[in-house]
Amino acid sequence: MPNRPPHFIRQVLPDGFEYKEDFLDPQQERALVRQFARLAFKEFEFRGFLGKRQTISFGWRYDFNVREVQEADEMPIPRR
């Protein structure tokens, strides 16, 4: 039987995406969460308003206040 995601996930996966049960083991998952916690997420800013979510960009980012693409920090390389 193919590896099938829970019903609610099957409904939202874009074409070409695949759900993998237990893709990360618990230790890998905790390490990934620790890495995300170190990232400098900032409130989403859109033309002077702050959104109710935090974002981070790597490589390039779009600045909605000045309406241009700007360089952003490189994507951090995960530690193994």
C-alpha positions as CSV (number, residue, x, y, z in Angstrom):
1,M,0.0,0.0,0.0
2,P,1.4,3.4,-0.9
3,N,2.4,5.8,1.9
4,R,-0.7,8.1,2.1
5,P,-0.9,11.2,4.2
6,P,-3.8,11.9,6.5
7,H,-7.0,13.0,4.8
8,F,-6.6,16.8,5.6
9,I,-3.1,16.8,4.1
10,R,-4.1,15.0,0.9
11,Q,-6.5,17.9,0.2
12,V,-3.9,20.7,0.3
13,L,-0.8,19.1,-1.3
14,P,0.1,20.9,-4.6
15,D,0.7,18.8,-7.7
16,G,4.1,17.2,-7.5
17,F,4.4,17.2,-3.7
18,E,4.5,13.9,-1.8
19,Y,3.9,13.2,1.9
20,K,6.4,11.0,3.6
21,E,5.4,9.6,7.0
22,D,8.2,9.7,9.6
23,F,10.5,11.5,7.1
24,L,12.5,12.8,10.1
25,D,13.1,10.7,13.2
26,P,12.4,12.4,16.5
27,Q,16.0,13.4,17.1
28,Q,16.3,15.0,13.6
29,E,13.0,16.8,14.2
30,R,14.2,18.3,17.5
31,A,17.5,19.4,15.8
32,L,15.5,21.1,13.0
33,V,13.3,22.9,15.5
34,R,16.4,24.2,17.3
35,Q,17.8,25.5,14.0
36,F,14.6,27.3,13.2
37,A,14.6,28.9,16.7
38,R,18.0,30.5,16.0
39,L,16.7,32.2,12.8
40,A,15.9,35.9,12.8
41,F,12.2,35.8,11.8
42,K,10.6,39.3,11.5
43,E,7.1,40.6,11.3
44,F,5.9,40.7,7.7
45,E,5.9,44.4,6.6
46,F,3.6,45.5,3.8
47,R,3.5,49.1,2.8
48,G,3.9,50.4,6.4
49,F,1.6,47.7,8.0
50,L,2.8,44.8,10.0
51,G,1.3,41.4,9.2
52,K,0.3,38.9,11.9
53,R,3.0,36.5,10.8
54,Q,6.8,36.3,10.9
55,T,8.9,35.6,7.8
56,I,12.5,35.2,6.8
57,S,14.0,35.4,3.3
58,F,17.2,33.9,1.9
59,G,19.1,35.0,-1.1
60,W,16.6,37.6,-2.3
61,R,13.6,39.3,-0.7
62,Y,10.9,41.6,-2.0
63,D,10.5,44.8,-0.1
64,F,6.9,45.9,-0.4
65,N,7.6,49.3,1.0
66,V,10.0,50.4,-1.7
67,R,8.7,47.9,-4.3
68,E,11.9,46.2,-5.2
69,V,13.9,43.0,-4.9
70,Q,16.8,43.2,-2.5
71,E,19.6,40.9,-1.5
72,A,19.0,38.9,1.7
73,D,21.2,36.7,3.8
74,E,22.3,33.4,2.4
75,M,20.4,30.3,3.5
76,P,22.2,28.8,6.5
77,I,23.7,25.3,6.0
78,P,22.3,22.9,8.5
79,R,24.7,21.3,11.0
80,R,24.8,17.5,11.0
